[in-house]
């Protein structure tokens, strides 16, 4: 009986983990940028107010519960603060921050130098 309960709990956990990423109200998606880049600042109107979106892309070199640290292609080390509301996606699905680990490539979006609002695990840029 314990095995059955544990199996059901594991399947339920996977179902929650693999749920499609929710679309946050008023939160812009990642802008589509071509070419090779490591850091971009974009000014954009969100809900009628101008904000600066900061985008960073690189390899994760350090992970903690409150931040990830990226090494960008130009060698810059960029700490990216996280918050409990940060949307983390991997292959189009919303995942928990436990998926983030050293060695993966990621793209992060911050608004007005706040914590990341979105983090996407990506293929090597």
N, C-alpha and C positions, 0 to 999 in steps of 0.2 A: 504494500500500500504506500509506503514512504517513497518508493521508487516512482510510482505513478504520480504522486503529488509533485515530486521533484521534476519529473519530465514535463508535466503540465506547466509548472512555474517557469521552466527554461524556455518552453515554446512560447509562452505568453511574453516573456522578456524579449525574445527575438522579434516577436511581432511588433512590440512597442519600439524597439531599436530600429527596425527596418521600415518604419512608417515614412511615407514621403515627407519631405521637409515642408513645414507649414509656411504659408505665405504671410508674413507679418504685415499687419495693416500699416501702411505709410512707409514701410521700409523698402527702399529701392533694391532691385536685384543688382548683381555684379554687372558693371558696364562691360560691353563687349569691346575689348581692346585687342587689336592684332599686333603682331610683331613681338620683338623682344623687349621686355621692360621688367623693372624690379620694384619701383615705387612711383606712384602717380597720385597727384592731388587733383580732384575734380570738384568744381563748384556747381552745385545743383540745388534746385528748389524742391523742398520736401514739405508738403502740406502748406504751400504758400510762403515758406520761409527759406532763405538761402542758407546752405550748409556746405562745409567742405568734406568731401568723401576722400579718405586716405586709403589707398590700395597698396598692399605689400605682397610680394610673391617671393618664395624661396624655400629652402630646405629647413625643416624643423631640427634645431640642434639642442633644444632644451624644452621640457614640458613640466609645468606644475599645475596645480588646481586653479591658480589665478592668472597665469600667463603662459604664452608660448614664446620662444625666441627663434627668429628666422635668420638664416644666413642667406642674404640675397645674392644674385649672380655677380654683382659688382663687388662682393666681399663685405658689404655693410651688414652689421649685426643689428637687428631690429627687434626689440621686445614688444610683444603685442599683448596688452592686458585682455583678460577674458572676464565675462560676467555670467551669472547664472542664466541670463536671457540670450546669450550668444547662440545663434543658430549655426550648428556645425553639420555640414553635409559631406557625404562620401558616396560617389557614384550616383548622385541625384537623390539620395535618401538621407533623412535626418538621423543623426547618430549622437551618441553621448560623447562627452569630451574624453572618455577613456580610450577612444579610437585613436586620438592624436598621440603619436609617439615619434621619438627621435628617428631621423632618416627619411621620413615622409616629406613630400613637397606639399605646400599649402599656399593658399591665397587668402588674405584677410582684408576685411573692410571695416574701417572705423569712421565714425561721424564726429567731426569737430574735436579731434584728439581724445575722444572718450575710449572706453573699452571696445573691443571688436563686437560688431553687431552680427557679422557673418564670417565664418571660416569655412573654406572649401578645400578638402583634400584633393589634390590634382595630380595628373601624371607629370613626369619631369618636364619642366618648361623648355 
